[in-house]
């Protein structure tokens, strides 16, 4: 009788865990479809991602959370 509430809790928590996953700071993600959809963001280009997406239910997409590195600021010397 106790297992039913635990199963329900696990089923309801799975989508929340997938939505809360952290995204690495790479410009391209491999979006994998299945019982739970998730992204693997560790590619620098679509061309680098494509071989990983072949043969599975997935596609390469741009990472909407990607933050490019900040440009270094120039300091002016006092004369």
Buried (B, 14 or more C-beta within 10 A) or exposed (E): EEEEEEEEEEEEEEEEEEEEEEBEEBBBBBBBEEEEEBBBBBBEEBEBBBEBBEEEEBBBBEBEEBEEEEEEEEEEEEE
